[in-house]
Amino acid sequence: MSSKKFEFIRIYSKIFEDFEERVLIMGKTVREIADILGTSPDDLIKEKQRIRDEIKRQNIKVSKQGNKFLIDDSDVEKIVGVLRPKINEESSKNNEENEGLLRQIEELKKQNDKLRKDKEDKNEELNRISSKKDDEISKKNEEIRRLNKKIEKYADDFKDLNDKQMQLNNQQQQLQAKILEQTKQLKDSQQKLLDTAEMSSQLQDKVDKIENASLWQRITRKF
């Protein structure tokens, strides 16, 4: 047998087996029932468990074909008939809850917008107050610098005055010393004049005695 004929027989056999399997399989798996109910991938595990619970509750017979567990189509209709209203009810409830959540979200958005506006207003107010305070601080710093310059100038003036005062004190002390020296010299001169005057008076007395003495007195010098 050629390889082409062998391959044709193998493909034909596989097609026949698949057809036969589709014919034999007259039912749905739990997953397929979940798909019929329009279950989302996120809720698949939960919904499959609910289908299994419903199978047990209705005592539905499950058959096994190969590695699959199948539920007869008539039983599938029963399961779907029970679960679909529940799903629709839950969906409606979820929709209401979602609408409620959306309203809450919208309200929160409004509150958030109000809070953001309040925050922006507060920030503007704080910036205005901060700017005003910065201006005041700048003015005060400028005033402090101006006063410091004045203080420095007064300190320099005071130092100059103090130096001049010390110079005047030195000059005054020198002048007082000179006055004392001159006063002493004046007193010495006055004393010399007094001594000279006294000596002059004494000589004058002698002259007067000599002039008034007799010839004998002058010769003998007995006045």
C-alpha positions as CSV (number, residue, x, y, z in Angstrom):
1,M,0.0,0.0,0.0
2,S,1.4,3.4,-1.0
3,S,1.9,6.1,1.5
4,K,-0.7,8.3,-0.2
5,K,-3.4,5.7,0.1
6,F,-2.5,5.1,3.7
7,E,-2.8,8.8,4.4
8,F,-6.2,9.0,2.7
9,I,-7.5,6.1,4.7
10,R,-6.2,7.7,7.9
11,I,-7.9,11.0,7.2
12,Y,-11.2,9.4,6.2
13,S,-11.2,7.3,9.4
14,K,-10.6,10.5,11.5
15,I,-13.4,12.3,9.7
16,F,-15.7,9.3,10.3
17,E,-14.8,9.1,14.0
18,D,-15.4,12.8,14.5
19,F,-18.8,12.5,12.8
20,E,-19.7,9.5,14.9
21,E,-18.6,11.3,18.1
22,R,-20.8,14.3,17.2
23,V,-23.7,12.0,16.5
24,L,-23.3,10.1,19.8
25,I,-22.8,13.2,21.8
26,M,-26.3,14.4,22.5
27,G,-25.9,16.8,25.4
28,K,-24.1,19.7,26.9
29,T,-21.2,20.1,29.3
30,V,-21.4,22.4,32.3
31,R,-19.1,24.9,30.4
32,E,-21.4,24.9,27.4
33,I,-24.5,25.5,29.6
34,A,-22.6,28.4,31.2
35,D,-21.9,29.7,27.6
36,I,-25.7,29.4,26.8
37,L,-26.4,31.6,29.9
38,G,-24.0,34.2,28.5
39,T,-21.6,33.9,31.4
40,S,-18.6,36.2,31.3
41,P,-15.1,34.8,31.8
42,D,-14.8,36.5,35.2
43,D,-18.0,34.8,36.5
44,L,-17.4,31.4,34.8
45,I,-16.2,29.5,37.9
46,K,-19.0,30.8,40.0
47,E,-21.7,30.1,37.3
48,K,-20.4,26.6,36.7
49,Q,-20.7,25.8,40.4
50,R,-24.3,27.2,40.4
51,I,-25.1,24.9,37.4
52,R,-23.7,21.9,39.3
53,D,-25.8,22.8,42.4
54,E,-28.9,23.1,40.2
55,I,-28.1,19.6,38.7
56,K,-28.0,18.2,42.1
57,R,-31.1,20.0,43.2
58,Q,-33.1,18.7,40.3
59,N,-31.6,15.2,40.5
60,I,-30.6,15.4,36.9
61,K,-28.7,12.4,35.5
62,V,-25.3,13.1,34.1
63,S,-23.8,10.8,31.5
64,K,-20.1,10.4,30.7
65,Q,-18.8,10.1,27.2
66,G,-15.1,9.9,26.9
67,N,-13.6,12.3,29.4
68,K,-16.7,14.6,29.3
69,F,-19.7,14.7,31.6
70,L,-22.8,15.6,29.6
71,I,-26.3,16.7,30.5
72,D,-29.2,15.8,28.2
73,D,-30.6,18.7,26.1
74,S,-34.0,18.4,27.7
75,D,-32.4,18.7,31.1
76,V,-30.3,21.6,29.9
77,E,-33.5,23.4,29.1
78,K,-34.7,22.8,32.6
79,I,-31.5,24.1,34.1
80,V,-31.4,27.1,31.8
81,G,-35.1,27.8,32.5
82,V,-34.4,28.0,36.3
83,L,-31.1,29.8,36.2
84,R,-31.8,32.4,33.4
85,P,-34.5,34.2,35.4
86,K,-32.1,34.3,38.4
87,I,-29.3,35.6,36.2
88,N,-31.7,38.2,34.7
89,E,-32.8,39.2,38.2
90,E,-29.2,39.4,39.4
91,S,-28.3,41.3,36.3
92,S,-31.1,43.7,36.9
93,K,-30.1,44.0,40.5
94,N,-26.5,44.5,39.4
95,N,-27.6,47.1,36.9
96,E,-29.5,48.9,39.7
97,E,-26.4,48.6,42.0
98,N,-24.2,49.8,39.2
99,E,-26.5,52.7,38.5
100,G,-26.4,53.5,42.3
101,L,-22.7,53.2,42.2
102,L,-22.6,55.4,39.1
103,R,-24.7,58.0,41.0
104,Q,-22.4,57.7,44.0
105,I,-19.4,58.1,41.7
106,E,-21.0,61.1,40.1
107,E,-21.7,62.6,43.5
108,L,-18.2,61.8,44.6
109,K,-16.9,63.5,41.5
110,K,-18.9,66.6,42.3
111,Q,-17.6,66.6,45.9
112,N,-14.1,66.0,44.6
113,D,-14.5,68.9,42.1
114,K,-15.8,71.1,45.0
115,L,-12.9,70.0,47.2
116,R,-10.4,70.6,44.4
117,K,-11.9,74.1,43.8
118,D,-11.8,74.8,47.6
119,K,-8.2,73.6,47.6
120,E,-7.3,75.8,44.7
121,D,-9.0,78.8,46.4
122,K,-7.1,78.0,49.6
123,N,-3.9,77.7,47.8
124,E,-4.5,81.1,46.1
125,E,-5.3,82.6,49.5
126,L,-2.2,81.1,51.0
127,N,-0.1,82.3,48.1
128,R,-1.6,85.7,48.5
129,I,-1.0,85.8,52.2
130,S,2.5,84.3,51.7
131,S,3.3,87.0,49.1
132,K,2.0,89.7,51.4
133,K,4.1,88.4,54.2
134,D,7.1,88.1,52.0
135,D,6.6,91.8,51.0
136,E,6.2,92.7,54.7
137,I,9.3,90.7,55.6
138,S,11.2,92.3,52.7
139,K,10.2,95.8,53.9
140,K,11.2,94.9,57.4
141,N,14.5,93.6,56.3
142,E,15.1,96.7,54.3
143,E,14.2,98.8,57.3
144,I,16.5,96.7,59.5
145,R,19.3,97.2,57.0
146,R,18.7,101.0,56.9
147,L,18.7,101.1,60.7
148,N,21.8,99.0,60.9
149,K,23.5,101.5,58.5
150,K,22.4,104.3,60.8
151,I,23.7,102.5,63.8
152,E,27.0,101.9,62.0
153,K,27.2,105.6,61.1
154,Y,26.3,106.6,64.7
155,A,29.0,104.1,65.9
156,D,31.6,105.7,63.6
157,D,30.5,109.2,64.7
158,F,30.7,108.2,68.3
159,K,34.2,106.7,67.8
160,D,35.2,110.0,66.1
161,L,33.7,112.0,68.9
162,N,35.4,109.7,71.5
163,D,38.8,110.1,69.7
164,K,38.3,113.9,69.6
165,Q,37.3,113.9,73.3
166,M,40.4,112.0,74.1
167,Q,42.5,114.5,72.1
168,L,40.8,117.4,73.9
169,N,41.4,115.7,77.3
170,N,45.1,115.3,76.4
171,Q,45.3,118.9,75.2
172,Q,43.5,120.0,78.4
173,Q,45.9,118.1,80.6
174,Q,48.8,119.5,78.7
175,L,47.3,123.0,79.0
176,Q,46.7,122.5,82.7
177,A,50.3,121.3,83.2
178,K,51.5,124.4,81.2
179,I,49.3,126.7,83.3
180,L,50.6,125.1,86.5
181,E,54.1,125.5,85.3
182,Q,53.5,129.1,84.3
183,T,51.7,129.7,87.6
184,K,54.7,128.3,89.5
185,Q,57.0,130.4,87.4
186,L,54.8,133.5,88.1
187,K,54.9,132.7,91.8
188,D,58.7,132.4,91.7
189,S,58.9,135.7,89.8
190,Q,56.6,137.3,92.3
191,Q,58.7,135.9,95.2
192,K,61.8,137.2,93.5
193,L,60.2,140.6,93.1
194,L,59.2,140.6,96.8
195,D,62.7,139.6,97.8
196,T,64.1,142.3,95.6
197,A,61.7,144.8,97.0
198,E,62.6,143.9,100.5
199,M,66.3,144.1,99.7
200,S,65.7,147.4,98.0
201,S,63.8,148.6,101.1
202,Q,66.6,147.5,103.4
203,L,69.2,149.3,101.2
204,Q,67.0,152.4,101.1
205,D,66.9,152.3,104.9
206,K,70.7,152.1,105.0
207,V,71.0,154.9,102.5
208,D,68.6,157.0,104.5
209,K,70.6,156.3,107.7
210,I,73.8,157.2,106.0
211,E,72.4,160.4,104.7
212,N,70.9,161.3,108.0
213,A,74.0,160.3,110.1
214,S,76.6,162.8,111.3
215,L,80.1,163.1,110.1
216,W,81.4,161.2,113.1
217,Q,79.0,158.4,112.5
218,R,79.9,158.2,108.9
219,I,83.6,158.0,109.7
220,T,83.2,155.4,112.5
221,R,80.3,153.7,110.6
222,K,78.2,153.7,113.7
223,F,74.8,154.6,112.5
